[in-house]
Amino acid sequence: MAPRIPSSLTKIVGTTALMLASAAFAHAAGGHEAPSSLNDVIGLPISNSILTSLLVTTLLIIGIRWMVGTPKIVPTRGQAVFESLIETLRDMLEPIVGKKAMPGAFPVLLCLFIFILVHNWSGLLPFIGTAGWGHTDPETGKFVLDTALFRPHTSEANGTLALSLFSFGAWLILIFKYAGPKLIWHDLFGNKAGKGELHPGMYYFLSVVFFLVGIIELVSIGMRPITLSARLFGNVFGGENLLHATNFIFIFYFLEIIVGLVQAFVFTLLSSVYIGLICNHGDDHHDDHGHDHADHAKDAAH
């Protein structure tokens, strides 16, 4: 039997989805693409991707609540579908994140996966990116779209940046909660060599080396929101342009379904790896099995 969904989890999913949409809305004021603004056509200072985000997020919350309803011991069909998704993701992510941090990290990772997946696929719906305001080309007589009414949330750099910043903020909270400042400092700057196994001069030399490596690691950590955002934005935006350029040929349409799923999973997987690099290392700090998990997570990150 599939595990029951705690009522608090469905609330967290809905609340986090609204937070993600609100974060994107906060970044919309300085939109990266002027033609996407709907201020001139509908009088609202938002972009078409934010309008799509708010609508799709609202439908997502309503859909999840409708499917799950009141969680029961014997699940309904909708509840069973959602529980299967939860169980599958949990089984894949728990060895990476670690059992200690999983209760706090899993609701965030689940929300990120569902939110990104649904918004990636929203670009494949009719009228998304094709309906809006434009003009007729005097030479060809064809209608040219100037401002689309709807565009996928993840096809705008502001939207993916908001998702990355949300993931980064959750990472900071989780590592301080489940690992603590001492383990974080040791993981970044601490000497990983055994003090009794080396000559004192070599040990202190390695301490300096590990400290310098830690500074480089901090730079790498600071780049994570940019790389997460750019990867998701580039794939979704490129896929959107490909579909429009090929007039929605079926094979490319099908491939974009796969790309939308893969990119949602990659974003979630990398977010879990970043958490596990520190928190999973702290689960079994004196157990070789715990070190194996951390090493596997580091290999996946690179």
Secondary structure, DSSP 4 states (H G I P E B T S, - for coil): -PPPPPHHHHHHHHHHHHHHHHHHHHHGGG-S-GGGB-HHHHS-S-BHHHHHHHHHHHHHHHHHHHHH-S--SS--HHHHHHHHHHHHHHHHHHHHH-TTTHHHHHHHHHHHHHHHHHHHHHTTSTTTTT-EEEEE-TTT--EEEEEES---GGGSHHHHHHHHHHHHHHHHHHHHHHT-HHHHHHHHHS--S-GGGS-HHHHHHHHHHHHHHHHHHHHHHHHHHHHHHHHHHHHHHHHHHHHHHTTS-HHHHHHHHHHHHHHHHHHHHHHHHHHHHHHHHHHTTT-HHHHHHHHHHHHHH-
